[in-house]
Amino acid sequence: MPLRPLLCCGLRRLSRRSRLFIWLSIACVFLCAIVSSVFLVAGVRRFDIGKQIDDGAQGKDGVALLGHAYNINAAARQVQMSWLILGCGSLAIYRGVSSYSSRQCGRPNIAVDFYVDGATNASGSYDPAANLWSYAAQPARQFYIQASVEIQTVHLLEVTAWYGQDQQYAYPFDTYELDTFFRALTPDSGIDVPILFLRIADATNSFVATLEKDADVTTRSINNSTTTRARAVQYAFHRPALSQIFVVVLFVVNWLLTAVVLYIAVSAWEGLPMSEGVLVLPLSVILTIPALRALWVDAPAFGEHEPQIPSSPSSA
């Protein structure tokens, strides 16, 4: 017997309310699948990191930093970054293969010390003599040691007010600003090395990084005698669209459940007849709303009004 007639016959035997519930459930599943597919495809599309590096280098000589925001603490207004050190143009080492899928940049061929946000001590260093370069069996392939080609830094996010309230009140539409600058100096002579660009390739903890400013600046040297070149960058961290939609949907569902409980309370007050099963619904809603609230992506805790800033934040 064909499946379609059998399904139609089965649905006809159900009550009108049951059929409506089944069709609404199917429609919701399809709608969620379509929306999720669109945003997932947009989020996992292939990211050409080599093109981003080459666009920033623009055929110039210098060093560059490509960052990964691996920990964003909105409550403490901190972001932990891992910066990949690059050398571009004449300052790049090539071993017969392209480095990091870039045609212009690779590992630097000079030793460099990096100073972050006016620090007097180097926040990270790079020495080409301390790097491993190849396998014994595959001399054309580079051996990647992350600790030797990346530096770790901790940055404070800009603390501002959202209409007189804490920034987290705007969740899930809260935005956090990162302003930072780097200096690059040779460890022996203290000569400044041009930094071509600072880029955040990706972000985590349900945030997306958007570049706002990236420019050359000047600052005083360590002994305050001469001016040196530096690179400043400004980024905005905001929630991805998929997380915002997910939270808004759960928010609407919470208030719909609240409205149902209010309707039951008003009906009972007016003396309208109701079945005993309906009277159990308010209790289930009371237990359901906190569970739905816990599903919010990276949401602030209940009753949290002030950011919990640690007394001694760690620094890299």
Secondary structure, DSSP 8 states (H G I E B T S, - for coil): --HHHHHHHHHHTS-HHHHHHHHHHHHHHHHHHHHHHHHHHHHSS---HHHHHHHHHTT--EEEEEEEEEEEETTTTEEEEEEEEEEEGGGEE-SSS-BTTBSSEEEESS-EEEEETT-SS-SEEE-GGG-----SS-TTS----HHHHEEEEEEE----EETTEEGGGGTTS-EEEEEEEEEEE-TTT--B--EEEEEEEEE-TT-EEEEEEEEEEEEE-TTSSSEEEEEEEEEEEE--HHHHHHHHHHHHHHHHHHHHHHHHHHHHHHT----HHHHHHHHHHHHHHHHHHHTSTT---TT--S----SS----
